[in-house]
Amino acid sequence: MARFGARFGHVPYVVKIPGEGDGEAALMYAFVMYELLQRITIERDKMGGKPCIRGLRVRVQDVLEMLAGGATADQILADFPYLEPEDIRAVLAYAAVQVAGTTVIAA
């Protein structure tokens, strides 16, 4: 199982924030994003290799579509009691990384 932002195979990865310096705010942002992105897993034999939440059969795409369709985080959590509030934040963090062109580099 690969964790986005944490491991692909046995090589650790970190999130590189384009245009950010080494300031305390940038480091805190990177730490929070790293922690959230560890919740996103990619397994070739599960859900067609699509990014999922914590190895569960809930795709990142599904949660994003529910949010885009007007569902609130509380509604999603009520419908999927095995999800946690941090999972919703992890989905949003993953989407942010994807659209921002943030690069995942070897540590």
Backbone as CSV, one residue per row, in Angstrom:
resi,resn,N_x,N_y,N_z,CA_x,CA_y,CA_z,C_x,C_y,C_z
1,MET,0.836,-1.165,0.000,0.000,0.000,0.000,0.887,1.236,0.000
2,ALA,0.614,2.135,-0.913,1.366,3.387,-0.961,0.575,4.475,-0.264
3,ARG,1.260,5.320,0.439,0.623,6.475,1.066,1.143,7.706,0.359
4,PHE,0.227,8.491,-0.187,0.609,9.685,-0.916,1.302,10.634,0.039
5,GLY,2.456,11.131,-0.348,3.181,12.064,0.497,3.997,11.384,1.577
6,ALA,3.834,10.079,1.739,4.577,9.380,2.778,5.517,8.352,2.175
7,ARG,4.983,7.411,1.415,5.834,6.366,0.849,5.286,5.875,-0.485
8,PHE,6.165,5.680,-1.420,5.894,4.934,-2.641,6.937,3.849,-2.646
9,GLY,6.522,2.604,-2.429,7.486,1.523,-2.263,8.179,1.709,-0.932
10,HIS,9.490,1.755,-0.940,10.247,1.906,0.299,10.977,3.240,0.369
11,VAL,10.684,4.134,-0.565,11.382,5.418,-0.603,10.497,6.476,0.046
12,PRO,10.936,7.135,1.138,10.116,8.177,1.763,10.036,9.411,0.877
13,TYR,8.902,10.075,0.909,8.695,11.279,0.121,8.198,12.399,1.016
14,VAL,8.474,13.618,0.623,7.958,14.787,1.321,7.310,15.713,0.312
15,VAL,6.452,16.587,0.798,5.781,17.548,-0.069,6.637,18.796,-0.180
16,LYS,6.918,19.224,-1.394,7.663,20.461,-1.660,6.657,21.521,-2.071
17,ILE,6.630,22.634,-1.359,5.684,23.700,-1.642,6.351,24.692,-2.579
18,PRO,5.845,24.820,-3.810,6.471,25.751,-4.749,6.426,27.182,-4.238
19,GLY,7.543,27.876,-4.326,7.606,29.282,-3.987,7.625,29.593,-2.497
20,GLU,7.666,28.578,-1.656,7.675,28.826,-0.216,9.101,28.814,0.297
21,GLY,9.384,29.690,1.236,10.700,29.753,1.852,10.798,28.771,2.994
22,ASP,11.778,28.959,3.833,11.984,28.072,4.970,11.409,28.654,6.249
23,GLY,10.491,29.598,6.127,9.904,30.228,7.299,9.079,29.261,8.124
24,GLU,8.819,29.662,9.343,8.068,28.816,10.273,6.679,28.476,9.734
25,ALA,5.992,29.442,9.127,4.655,29.200,8.592,4.693,28.161,7.477
26,ALA,5.690,28.258,6.605,5.816,27.302,5.509,6.103,25.907,6.040
27,LEU,6.940,25.813,7.069,7.248,24.505,7.641,6.034,23.901,8.334
28,MET,5.259,24.728,9.016,4.053,24.238,9.681,3.047,23.759,8.649
29,TYR,2.881,24.522,7.569,1.985,24.133,6.486,2.424,22.794,5.909
30,ALA,3.711,22.641,5.653,4.228,21.390,5.093,3.980,20.229,6.044
31,PHE,4.158,20.443,7.346,3.924,19.384,8.322,2.459,18.966,8.349
32,VAL,1.561,19.942,8.375,0.128,19.638,8.397,-0.270,18.902,7.126
33,MET,0.195,19.378,5.997,-0.138,18.711,4.725,0.414,17.293,4.707
34,TYR,1.636,17.109,5.173,2.248,15.781,5.215,1.411,14.841,6.067
35,GLU,1.002,15.295,7.237,0.189,14.465,8.132,-1.142,14.105,7.483
36,LEU,-1.789,15.062,6.839,-3.069,14.784,6.186,-2.891,13.833,5.009
37,LEU,-1.861,14.058,4.215,-1.668,13.243,3.015,-1.311,11.797,3.339
38,GLN,-0.853,11.519,4.533,-0.594,10.129,4.917,-1.883,9.323,4.995
39,ARG,-3.012,9.987,5.098,-4.303,9.300,5.137,-4.745,8.825,3.757
40,ILE,-4.133,9.351,2.715,-4.503,8.977,1.350,-3.623,7.815,0.902
41,THR,-4.275,6.736,0.491,-3.548,5.540,0.075,-3.878,5.199,-1.372
42,ILE,-2.919,4.581,-2.023,-3.093,4.133,-3.404,-2.633,2.687,-3.463
43,GLU,-3.583,1.799,-3.786,-3.279,0.381,-3.897,-3.733,-0.100,-5.269
44,ARG,-2.826,-0.726,-5.997,-3.151,-1.167,-7.353,-4.356,-2.090,-7.410
45,ASP,-4.515,-2.949,-6.411,-5.578,-3.953,-6.445,-6.855,-3.510,-5.727
46,LYS,-6.921,-2.253,-5.321,-8.113,-1.752,-4.637,-8.654,-0.536,-5.363
47,MET,-9.914,-0.571,-5.714,-10.610,0.545,-6.357,-9.889,1.020,-7.624
48,GLY,-9.337,0.071,-8.356,-8.678,0.396,-9.622,-7.441,1.251,-9.476
49,GLY,-6.815,1.222,-8.308,-5.607,2.017,-8.092,-5.867,3.491,-7.859
50,LYS,-7.128,3.848,-7.653,-7.472,5.249,-7.393,-7.128,5.621,-5.947
51,PRO,-6.808,6.883,-5.691,-6.529,7.316,-4.322,-7.750,7.106,-3.426
52,CYS,-7.518,6.482,-2.276,-8.581,6.190,-1.316,-8.197,6.746,0.047
53,ILE,-9.145,6.682,0.954,-8.930,7.173,2.312,-8.545,6.007,3.216
54,ARG,-7.358,6.066,3.805,-6.854,5.115,4.796,-7.029,3.657,4.387
55,GLY,-6.899,3.328,3.129,-7.012,1.949,2.681,-8.440,1.451,2.614
56,LEU,-9.394,2.299,2.941,-10.806,1.932,2.858,-11.255,2.000,1.403
57,ARG,-12.393,1.448,1.122,-12.933,1.497,-0.234,-13.777,2.760,-0.426
58,VAL,-13.209,3.869,-0.038,-13.817,5.187,-0.248,-12.788,6.011,-1.006
59,ARG,-13.136,6.326,-2.264,-12.196,7.072,-3.096,-12.205,8.555,-2.761
60,VAL,-11.066,9.185,-2.925,-10.949,10.632,-2.783,-11.955,11.301,-3.709
61,GLN,-12.051,10.817,-4.915,-12.965,11.367,-5.912,-14.408,11.355,-5.415
62,ASP,-14.825,10.280,-4.747,-16.199,10.181,-4.254,-16.501,11.288,-3.249
63,VAL,-15.593,11.511,-2.323,-15.806,12.536,-1.302,-15.795,13.924,-1.937
64,LEU,-14.885,14.149,-2.872,-14.853,15.443,-3.559,-16.154,15.693,-4.315
65,GLU,-16.686,14.663,-4.973,-17.948,14.818,-5.701,-19.109,15.099,-4.753
66,MET,-19.101,14.459,-3.572,-20.160,14.731,-2.591,-20.081,16.175,-2.120
67,LEU,-18.869,16.648,-1.835,-18.695,18.034,-1.404,-19.115,19.006,-2.508
68,ALA,-18.721,18.719,-3.737,-19.086,19.571,-4.867,-20.594,19.571,-5.098
69,GLY,-21.234,18.457,-4.766,-22.683,18.347,-4.925,-23.473,19.021,-3.822
70,GLY,-22.782,19.585,-2.832,-23.463,20.331,-1.792,-23.509,19.655,-0.437
71,ALA,-22.996,18.438,-0.340,-22.978,17.763,0.963,-21.986,18.457,1.884
72,THR,-22.329,18.515,3.146,-21.406,19.076,4.121,-20.524,17.958,4.674
73,ALA,-19.433,18.345,5.302,-18.560,17.347,5.924,-19.335,16.545,6.964
74,ASP,-20.183,17.214,7.730,-20.977,16.516,8.743,-21.917,15.488,8.124
75,GLN,-22.514,15.812,6.987,-23.396,14.861,6.305,-22.622,13.647,5.814
76,ILE,-21.450,13.882,5.263,-20.619,12.778,4.780,-20.199,11.891,5.946
77,LEU,-19.796,12.503,7.044,-19.379,11.737,8.214,-20.543,10.938,8.799
78,ALA,-21.749,11.470,8.731,-22.923,10.742,9.213,-23.228,9.544,8.315
79,ASP,-23.046,9.708,6.997,-23.313,8.626,6.048,-22.216,7.565,6.054
80,PHE,-21.013,7.954,6.417,-19.864,7.047,6.457,-19.239,7.127,7.847
81,PRO,-19.834,6.453,8.836,-19.388,6.610,10.228,-17.948,6.166,10.489
82,TYR,-17.357,5.408,9.586,-15.971,4.973,9.754,-14.978,6.023,9.279
83,LEU,-15.466,7.115,8.681,-14.588,8.227,8.316,-14.460,9.179,9.491
84,GLU,-13.360,9.927,9.499,-13.074,10.897,10.550,-12.974,12.291,9.933
85,PRO,-13.184,13.339,10.728,-13.084,14.698,10.177,-11.759,14.951,9.456
86,GLU,-10.669,14.385,9.957,-9.366,14.563,9.310,-9.337,13.917,7.921
87,ASP,-10.173,12.916,7.691,-10.237,12.293,6.368,-10.776,13.273,5.338
88,ILE,-11.777,14.044,5.723,-12.329,15.048,4.804,-11.262,16.100,4.504
89,ARG,-10.550,16.531,5.533,-9.461,17.495,5.323,-8.366,16.891,4.443
90,ALA,-8.096,15.603,4.604,-7.076,14.942,3.792,-7.480,14.922,2.319
91,VAL,-8.747,14.698,2.055,-9.258,14.721,0.674,-9.043,16.103,0.068
92,LEU,-9.358,17.131,0.828,-9.170,18.494,0.332,-7.684,18.818,0.154
93,ALA,-6.857,18.339,1.063,-5.408,18.551,0.936,-4.880,17.863,-0.314
94,TYR,-5.342,16.644,-0.570,-4.912,15.915,-1.763,-5.315,16.677,-3.029
95,ALA,-6.545,17.173,-3.053,-7.005,17.946,-4.211,-6.174,19.215,-4.389
96,ALA,-5.862,19.881,-3.281,-5.053,21.099,-3.344,-3.677,20.823,-3.918
97,VAL,-3.077,19.736,-3.486,-1.755,19.359,-3.981,-1.818,19.059,-5.477
98,GLN,-2.864,18.387,-5.901,-2.984,18.031,-7.304,-3.168,19.249,-8.208
99,VAL,-4.026,20.180,-7.806,-4.280,21.328,-8.672,-3.205,22.397,-8.588
100,ALA,-2.447,22.395,-7.494,-1.404,23.404,-7.331,-0.124,23.045,-8.056
101,GLY,-0.039,21.826,-8.534,1.187,21.418,-9.195,2.310,21.179,-8.207
102,THR,1.950,20.943,-6.934,2.949,20.650,-5.922,3.664,19.368,-6.303
103,THR,4.957,19.354,-6.123,5.758,18.215,-6.510,6.045,17.318,-5.313
104,VAL,5.967,16.025,-5.522,6.361,15.069,-4.498,7.766,14.618,-4.853
105,ILE,8.729,14.872,-3.940,10.131,14.564,-4.214,10.678,13.596,-3.174
106,ALA,11.711,12.861,-3.531,12.351,11.946,-2.594,13.035,12.729,-1.495
107,ALA,12.883,12.241,-0.272,13.493,12.919,0.881,14.971,12.595,0.971
